[in-house]
Amino acid sequence: MQAQRAMEFELKGQVMKPMEVLRSATMVNADLLAVDGNPLQSLRVFQNPANLQAIVKGGVFVKRTL
């Protein structure tokens, strides 16, 4: 699933600004994403699952590696 989501971000990045891609990913799906890297410079940061440091959804940590 992670690989498909990363590809989705990259495809959206071809027609949307990076900030718009991030908003679309977090407005409904997550409250907070912490990544190792700057997704505003490259959405490819999401292609490596190791870059995804934390996910908070509904105020609860779904993934926490920090």
Buried (B, 14 or more C-beta within 10 A) or exposed (E): EEEEBBEBBBEBBEEBEBEEBBEBBBEEEBEEBBBEBEBEEEBBBBBEEEBBBBBBBEEEEEBEEE
